[in-house]
Amino acid sequence: MNDWIDAEQHVERAHELYEARRWKEAESELRRALTLNPYKAEWHFNLGLTLEAAGQLEEAASAYRSSLDLDDSNIQAHAALGVAMLRLDRPSDAVSALEAAHRLEPAWPDPVIHLIEAHARNGDHESAETNYYLALHLEGVDEASARVNLADSLLTRGKTEQAIDALREAAALDPDMPGVHARLAEAHSDLGGFDRARQLYLRELRSHPGDVETLLDLGALLLDMNRLTEAGEKFRRVLELESNHADAHFYLAELATRRGRSNEATELYRLVLRLDPSHPMARRRLADLLLECGESDSARRALERELRIQGVDASGRLPTEDPMDLCRLLIRAGLVEKVAPLLFVAIRDQPENAEAHHLLSVALFRLGRVDEGVESAERALALDSRCVAAASNIALANVRMRRWKSAARWTRRGLRLDPDDPVLQRLSRSVRRRALRASIRRRIRRLSIRLSVFRRSD
């Protein structure tokens, strides 16, 4: 009995620490209580809330599951687990947890609002809209949140103008709602309304001046608008709030690249990778910069490291982030033996991807597989008749195989697509010279044969 009393005291102390936002100490008290009495579903749930507040989402989800193992009727635990799964970017798991909460209490609007987001992120936009209209009929619903979540679904589907309407309605319902004006800014930016987007980001910051994500988004927009000094101010403001913010350092590296400060950019990209070794773009941008500076060996090492980080193995599994961008860099760095398997997988998954066929043709040419390269280039042109590079590569392949007529035909086709292409212009001159020399040699041979016959007849 004394253990149970001690456990209750630990829980009371944990509650006080939670209110004081002392998450680590609150977690410690709850764990002591659960060591003494592990059968209290409510305490596991409270531990989940504490861990979530501390940003330990995986541990929080585990605590919510432990609570539900003891009491599957806890609506709050199902809903909290669903929200945690959303934050962990596991929308399918979020749907399961949120639907369980909705089944237990159909009149409670919060799980339905989150289901709009979960279904949208899971790619099921029809279910997202169904839950949106369901939410609007529930008493006490936060209509602004429902409209924001629907807007995210609409933006994902490219229905930007409808998303703007939904966000405007949300802003009218709750002007101080965090993120609503930032989302509006993003939507206007997608439509090319950069100045309107800038004004909306600034409005968001007036209400929430320390919002790091909004500062970053505004800085990125200012980069697009070529307002480089203002962009740098926003990124440095982020670093004042969070000195080790990898994305802020990344954007400062982009800014240095724009200004032609290659050494500064290189050091900043390396700093980003120290802070976040799996950053989705920094290593590629570093490799790109190293290639431009002639440091090919360093670029190749960076790209090989990127392949390992991405988990790309010998089977040629595609990376998740912009695989064609990575393939282009691998080709530039001369790592063609590593890029070909990736491109074969890309074409298997997206047979109509003209760029994948074109890049594969380049890789095959460099691997000496000329006939296969020509076939891939012809496929790229069949899918995209404006692919000048593919025509140029086919012409060059025919030159190397000394097929002058075919080379001339493909050169002419390329020049029809782009008369000013310098590579094709040089190739055209080269083909004409080679064809002329070949014609002269043929005439000389014919003349030699005739002279030989004439001498024998004498």
C-alpha positions as CSV (number, residue, x, y, z in Angstrom):
1,M,0.0,0.0,0.0
2,N,2.9,2.4,0.8
3,D,4.2,1.9,-2.8
4,W,0.9,3.0,-4.2
5,I,0.8,6.1,-2.0
6,D,4.3,6.9,-3.1
7,A,3.3,6.5,-6.7
8,E,0.4,9.0,-6.2
9,Q,2.8,11.5,-4.7
10,H,5.2,11.2,-7.7
11,V,2.2,11.8,-10.0
12,E,1.2,14.9,-8.1
13,R,4.7,16.2,-8.2
14,A,4.9,15.4,-12.0
15,H,1.7,17.5,-12.5
16,E,3.3,20.5,-10.7
17,L,6.5,20.2,-12.8
18,Y,4.4,19.9,-16.0
19,E,2.6,23.1,-15.2
20,A,6.0,24.7,-14.6
21,R,7.1,23.4,-18.1
22,R,9.9,21.4,-16.5
23,W,9.4,18.4,-18.8
24,K,12.4,16.3,-18.0
25,E,11.7,16.3,-14.2
26,A,8.0,15.7,-14.8
27,E,8.9,12.7,-17.0
28,S,11.2,11.3,-14.2
29,E,8.5,11.6,-11.6
30,L,6.0,9.8,-13.8
31,R,8.4,7.0,-14.6
32,R,9.0,6.5,-10.9
33,A,5.3,6.3,-10.3
34,L,4.9,3.8,-13.2
35,T,7.7,1.7,-11.8
36,L,5.7,1.4,-8.6
37,N,2.3,0.9,-10.3
38,P,2.5,0.2,-14.1
39,Y,-1.2,-0.5,-14.4
40,K,-2.6,3.0,-14.5
41,A,-3.6,3.9,-18.0
42,E,-4.0,7.6,-17.1
43,W,-0.4,7.8,-15.9
44,H,0.9,6.4,-19.2
45,F,-1.3,9.0,-21.0
46,N,0.2,11.8,-18.9
47,L,3.7,10.5,-19.6
48,G,2.8,10.7,-23.3
49,L,1.7,14.3,-23.0
50,T,4.9,15.2,-21.1
51,L,7.1,13.5,-23.7
52,E,5.2,15.2,-26.5
53,A,5.6,18.6,-24.9
54,A,9.4,17.9,-24.7
55,G,9.4,17.1,-28.4
56,Q,10.1,13.3,-27.9
57,L,7.4,12.2,-30.3
58,E,8.4,8.5,-30.7
59,E,8.5,8.0,-26.9
60,A,5.2,9.9,-26.5
61,A,3.5,7.6,-29.1
62,S,4.8,4.6,-27.2
63,A,3.3,5.9,-24.0
64,Y,0.0,6.6,-25.6
65,R,-0.1,3.0,-26.9
66,S,0.7,1.7,-23.4
67,S,-2.2,3.7,-22.1
68,L,-4.5,2.2,-24.7
69,D,-3.3,-1.3,-24.0
70,L,-4.7,-0.8,-20.5
71,D,-7.8,1.1,-21.5
72,D,-8.8,1.1,-25.1
73,S,-11.8,3.4,-24.4
74,N,-9.6,6.5,-23.7
75,I,-10.7,8.8,-26.5
76,Q,-8.1,11.4,-25.6
77,A,-5.3,8.8,-25.9
78,H,-6.5,7.7,-29.4
79,A,-6.7,11.4,-30.5
80,A,-3.3,12.2,-29.0
81,L,-1.7,9.2,-30.7
82,G,-3.2,10.3,-34.0
83,V,-1.8,13.8,-33.7
84,A,1.6,12.4,-32.7
85,M,1.6,10.2,-35.8
86,L,0.8,13.3,-38.0
87,R,3.8,15.1,-36.5
88,L,5.9,12.0,-37.2
89,D,4.7,12.1,-40.8
90,R,3.0,8.7,-40.6
91,P,-0.5,9.6,-41.9
92,S,-1.8,6.1,-42.3
93,D,-1.2,5.4,-38.6
94,A,-2.7,8.8,-37.8
95,V,-5.9,7.8,-39.7
96,S,-6.3,4.6,-37.7
97,A,-5.9,6.3,-34.4
98,L,-8.1,9.3,-35.2
99,E,-10.9,7.1,-36.7
100,A,-10.8,5.1,-33.4
101,A,-11.4,8.3,-31.5
102,H,-14.2,9.3,-33.8
103,R,-15.9,5.9,-33.4
104,L,-15.8,6.3,-29.7
105,E,-17.2,9.8,-29.7
106,P,-18.8,10.8,-33.1
107,A,-19.9,14.2,-31.8
108,W,-16.3,15.3,-30.8
109,P,-15.1,17.5,-33.7
110,D,-11.3,17.5,-33.0
111,P,-10.5,14.0,-34.4
112,V,-12.5,14.8,-37.5
113,I,-10.5,18.0,-38.1
114,H,-7.3,16.1,-37.8
115,L,-8.6,13.4,-40.1
116,I,-8.9,16.1,-42.9
117,E,-5.1,16.6,-42.6
118,A,-4.3,12.9,-42.2
119,H,-6.3,11.8,-45.2
120,A,-4.9,14.6,-47.3
121,R,-1.3,13.7,-46.4
122,N,-2.1,10.1,-47.1
123,G,-3.2,11.1,-50.7
124,D,-6.9,10.3,-50.0
125,H,-8.3,13.8,-50.8
126,E,-11.9,12.5,-51.3
127,S,-11.9,11.3,-47.7
128,A,-10.3,14.6,-46.6
129,E,-13.2,16.5,-48.2
130,T,-15.8,14.1,-46.7
131,N,-14.4,14.8,-43.2
132,Y,-14.3,18.5,-43.9
133,Y,-18.1,18.6,-44.6
134,L,-18.7,16.3,-41.6
135,A,-16.7,18.6,-39.3
136,L,-18.8,21.6,-40.3
137,H,-21.9,19.9,-39.0
138,L,-20.5,19.2,-35.6
139,E,-21.2,21.4,-32.6
140,G,-18.3,23.4,-31.3
141,V,-16.1,22.8,-34.4
142,D,-13.1,25.0,-35.0
143,E,-14.2,26.1,-38.5
144,A,-11.0,28.0,-39.1
145,S,-8.8,24.9,-38.5
146,A,-11.1,22.8,-40.7
147,R,-10.8,25.3,-43.6
148,V,-7.0,25.5,-43.2
149,N,-6.7,21.7,-43.4
150,L,-8.9,21.6,-46.4
151,A,-6.7,24.3,-48.0
152,D,-3.7,22.1,-47.5
153,S,-5.4,19.3,-49.4
154,L,-6.4,21.8,-52.2
155,L,-2.8,23.1,-52.5
156,T,-1.5,19.6,-52.8
157,R,-3.8,19.0,-55.7
158,G,-2.8,22.2,-57.4
159,K,-6.2,23.9,-56.7
160,T,-4.5,27.0,-55.5
161,E,-7.2,29.5,-56.1
162,Q,-9.8,27.4,-54.2
163,A,-7.2,27.0,-51.4
164,I,-6.8,30.8,-51.2
165,D,-10.6,31.1,-50.8
166,A,-10.6,28.6,-48.0
167,L,-7.7,30.3,-46.3
168,R,-9.3,33.7,-46.6
169,E,-12.4,32.3,-44.9
170,A,-10.2,30.8,-42.1
171,A,-8.4,34.2,-41.6
172,A,-11.8,36.0,-41.4
173,L,-13.0,33.5,-38.8
174,D,-9.7,33.7,-36.7
175,P,-7.3,36.4,-37.8
176,D,-4.8,35.5,-35.0
177,M,-4.7,31.8,-35.9
178,P,-1.0,30.8,-36.1
179,G,0.1,30.1,-39.7
180,V,-3.0,31.1,-41.6
181,H,-1.5,34.2,-43.2
182,A,1.8,32.3,-43.9
183,R,-0.3,29.6,-45.8
184,L,-2.0,32.4,-47.7
185,A,1.4,33.8,-48.6
186,E,2.6,30.4,-49.8
187,A,-0.5,30.1,-52.0
188,H,0.0,33.5,-53.5
189,S,3.7,32.8,-54.1
190,D,2.7,29.6,-56.0
191,L,0.6,31.8,-58.4
192,G,3.5,34.2,-58.8
193,G,2.1,36.9,-56.5
194,F,5.4,37.5,-54.8
195,D,4.7,41.0,-53.4
196,R,1.3,40.0,-52.0
197,A,3.0,36.9,-50.5
198,R,5.7,39.1,-48.9
199,Q,3.0,41.3,-47.3
200,L,1.2,38.3,-45.9
201,Y,4.3,36.8,-44.4
202,L,5.0,40.2,-42.7
203,R,1.5,40.2,-41.4
204,E,2.0,36.7,-39.9
205,L,5.2,37.9,-38.3
206,R,3.5,40.9,-36.7
207,S,1.2,38.5,-34.9
208,H,3.9,35.8,-34.3
209,P,7.3,37.6,-34.4
210,G,9.4,34.7,-33.3
211,D,8.0,32.1,-35.8
212,V,11.1,30.5,-37.2
213,E,9.3,28.8,-40.1
214,T,7.7,32.0,-41.3
215,L,11.0,33.8,-41.1
216,L,12.6,31.1,-43.2
217,D,9.8,31.1,-45.8
218,L,9.9,34.9,-46.1
219,G,13.6,34.8,-46.5
220,A,13.3,32.1,-49.3
221,L,10.7,34.3,-51.0
222,L,13.0,37.3,-50.8
223,L,15.7,35.2,-52.4
224,D,13.3,34.4,-55.3
225,M,12.6,38.1,-55.6
226,N,16.3,38.8,-55.7
227,R,16.1,41.0,-52.5
228,L,19.2,39.5,-51.2
229,T,20.0,41.9,-48.3
230,E,16.5,41.5,-46.8
231,A,16.7,37.7,-47.3
232,G,20.0,37.6,-45.4
233,E,18.4,39.6,-42.5
234,K,15.6,37.1,-42.1
235,F,18.0,34.1,-42.1
236,R,20.3,35.8,-39.5
237,R,17.2,36.6,-37.4
238,V,16.4,32.8,-37.3
239,L,20.0,32.2,-36.1
240,E,19.5,34.7,-33.3
241,L,16.6,32.6,-32.2
242,E,18.2,29.2,-32.9
243,S,21.9,29.4,-33.5
244,N,22.2,25.8,-34.9
245,H,19.2,25.9,-37.3
246,A,20.5,24.0,-40.3
247,D,18.1,25.4,-42.8
248,A,19.0,29.0,-41.9
249,H,22.7,28.2,-42.5
250,F,21.7,26.4,-45.8
251,Y,19.9,29.5,-47.1
252,L,22.8,31.7,-46.1
253,A,25.0,29.3,-48.2
254,E,22.5,29.8,-51.1
255,L,22.8,33.5,-50.6
256,A,26.6,33.4,-50.7
257,T,26.4,31.3,-53.9
258,R,24.2,33.9,-55.5
259,R,26.8,36.5,-54.7
260,G,29.6,34.5,-56.1
261,R,31.3,33.9,-52.7
262,S,32.2,30.2,-53.4
263,N,34.5,29.7,-50.4
264,E,32.0,31.1,-48.0
265,A,29.2,29.0,-49.5
266,T,31.3,25.9,-49.3
267,E,32.0,26.4,-45.6
268,L,28.4,27.1,-44.9
269,Y,27.2,23.9,-46.7
270,R,29.8,21.9,-44.7
271,L,28.4,23.5,-41.5
272,V,24.9,22.5,-42.5
273,L,26.1,18.9,-42.9
274,R,27.7,18.9,-39.5
275,L,24.5,20.1,-38.0
276,D,22.3,17.8,-40.1
277,P,24.2,15.0,-41.9
278,S,20.9,13.9,-43.7
279,H,20.0,17.4,-44.9
280,P,18.0,16.9,-48.1
281,M,19.9,19.4,-50.3
282,A,23.1,20.6,-48.7
283,R,25.4,17.8,-49.9
284,R,24.1,18.1,-53.5
285,R,24.6,21.8,-53.5
286,L,28.1,21.4,-52.1
287,A,28.9,18.8,-54.8
288,D,27.6,21.2,-57.5
289,L,29.8,24.0,-56.1
290,L,32.8,21.7,-55.9
291,L,32.3,20.6,-59.5
292,E,32.1,24.3,-60.7
293,C,35.4,25.0,-58.8
294,G,37.1,22.0,-60.4
295,E,37.3,19.9,-57.2
296,S,36.0,16.8,-58.9
297,D,37.4,14.3,-56.4
298,S,35.8,16.1,-53.4
299,A,32.5,16.3,-55.4
300,R,32.6,12.6,-56.1
301,R,33.2,11.8,-52.4
302,A,30.3,14.0,-51.4
303,L,28.0,12.3,-53.9
304,E,29.0,8.8,-52.9
305,R,28.3,9.8,-49.3
306,E,24.9,11.2,-50.5
307,L,24.1,7.8,-52.0
308,R,24.9,6.0,-48.8
309,I,22.8,8.5,-46.8
310,Q,19.9,8.1,-49.2
311,G,20.2,4.3,-48.8
312,V,20.7,3.8,-52.5
313,D,22.1,0.3,-52.9
314,A,23.3,-2.0,-55.7
315,S,19.7,-2.7,-56.6
316,G,19.4,0.9,-57.8
317,R,16.6,2.0,-55.4
318,L,15.7,5.6,-56.1
319,P,16.4,8.3,-53.6
320,T,13.3,10.1,-52.2
321,E,14.4,13.7,-52.9
322,D,14.4,14.8,-56.5
323,P,16.1,11.7,-58.0
324,M,16.7,13.4,-61.4
325,D,18.7,16.2,-59.8
326,L,20.9,13.6,-58.1
327,C,21.3,11.7,-61.4
328,R,22.4,14.9,-63.2
329,L,25.1,15.5,-60.6
330,L,26.3,12.0,-60.7
331,I,26.8,12.2,-64.5
332,R,28.6,15.6,-64.2
333,A,30.9,14.0,-61.6
334,G,31.6,11.1,-63.9
335,L,30.0,8.5,-61.7
336,V,28.1,7.0,-64.6
337,E,28.4,3.4,-63.3
338,K,26.4,4.4,-60.3
339,V,23.8,6.5,-62.1
340,A,22.7,3.9,-64.7
341,P,21.0,1.5,-62.3
342,L,19.0,4.5,-60.8
343,L,17.8,5.6,-64.2
344,F,16.7,2.1,-65.2
345,V,14.6,2.0,-62.0
346,A,13.3,5.5,-62.7
347,I,12.2,4.4,-66.2
348,R,10.6,1.2,-64.9
349,D,8.6,3.3,-62.4
350,Q,7.9,6.2,-64.8
351,P,8.3,5.0,-68.4
352,E,7.1,8.3,-69.8
353,N,9.8,10.3,-68.0
354,A,11.6,11.9,-71.0
355,E,14.4,13.3,-68.8
356,A,15.2,9.9,-67.3
357,H,15.5,8.4,-70.8
358,H,17.8,11.3,-71.9
359,L,20.0,11.0,-68.8
360,L,20.2,7.3,-69.3
361,S,21.3,7.8,-72.9
362,V,24.1,10.1,-71.6
363,A,25.2,7.5,-69.1
364,L,25.2,4.7,-71.6
365,F,27.2,6.7,-74.1
366,R,29.9,7.3,-71.5
367,L,29.9,3.6,-70.6
368,G,30.6,2.8,-74.2
369,R,27.2,1.3,-74.8
370,V,26.5,3.4,-77.9
371,D,23.7,1.5,-79.5
372,E,21.7,1.4,-76.2
373,G,22.5,5.1,-75.7
374,V,21.0,6.0,-79.1
375,E,17.9,3.9,-78.4
376,S,17.4,5.8,-75.1
377,A,18.0,9.1,-76.7
378,E,15.4,8.3,-79.5
379,R,12.9,7.4,-76.8
380,A,13.5,10.7,-75.0
381,L,12.8,12.5,-78.3
382,A,9.7,10.5,-78.9
383,L,8.4,11.6,-75.5
384,D,9.7,15.2,-75.8
385,S,10.2,16.4,-79.3
386,R,11.9,19.6,-78.0
387,C,14.8,17.7,-76.3
388,V,17.6,19.3,-78.2
389,A,20.3,17.6,-76.1
390,A,19.0,14.1,-77.1
391,A,19.2,15.0,-80.8
392,S,22.7,16.4,-80.2
393,N,23.8,13.2,-78.4
394,I,22.5,11.0,-81.2
395,A,24.3,13.1,-83.8
396,L,27.6,12.9,-81.8
397,A,27.2,9.1,-81.4
398,N,26.8,8.8,-85.2
399,V,30.0,10.9,-85.7
400,R,31.9,8.5,-83.4
401,M,30.6,5.5,-85.4
402,R,31.5,7.4,-88.6
403,R,27.9,7.4,-89.9
404,W,28.1,10.8,-91.5
405,K,24.7,10.8,-93.2
406,S,22.9,9.9,-90.0
407,A,25.1,12.4,-88.1
408,A,24.1,15.2,-90.6
409,R,20.4,14.3,-90.4
410,W,20.3,14.4,-86.6
411,T,22.4,17.6,-86.5
412,R,19.9,19.3,-88.9
413,R,17.0,18.1,-86.7
414,G,18.6,19.5,-83.6
415,L,19.3,22.8,-85.3
416,R,15.7,23.1,-86.3
417,L,14.8,22.8,-82.6
418,D,17.4,25.3,-81.6
419,P,19.3,27.1,-84.4
420,D,21.5,28.9,-81.8
421,D,22.7,25.8,-79.9
422,P,26.6,26.2,-79.9
423,V,27.2,22.5,-79.6
424,L,25.1,21.6,-82.6
425,Q,26.6,24.5,-84.6
426,R,30.1,23.1,-84.0
427,L,28.9,19.6,-84.7
428,S,27.3,20.7,-87.9
429,R,30.6,22.3,-89.1
430,S,32.5,19.2,-88.1
431,V,30.1,16.8,-89.8
432,R,30.3,18.9,-93.1
433,R,34.1,18.9,-93.0
434,R,34.3,15.2,-92.3
435,A,31.6,14.4,-95.0
436,L,33.6,16.5,-97.5
437,R,36.8,14.8,-96.7
438,A,35.1,11.4,-96.9
439,S,33.6,12.4,-100.3
440,I,37.1,13.5,-101.5
441,R,38.6,10.2,-100.4
442,R,35.9,8.3,-102.2
443,R,36.5,10.3,-105.4
444,I,40.3,9.7,-105.2
445,R,39.7,6.0,-104.6
446,R,37.4,5.9,-107.7
447,L,39.9,7.8,-109.7
448,S,42.7,5.5,-108.6
449,I,40.7,2.5,-109.6
450,R,40.1,4.0,-113.1
451,L,43.7,4.8,-113.5
452,S,44.7,1.3,-112.5
453,V,42.3,-0.2,-115.0
454,F,43.5,2.2,-117.7
455,R,47.2,1.2,-117.0
456,R,46.3,-2.5,-117.2
457,S,44.5,-2.0,-120.5
458,D,47.7,-0.4,-121.9
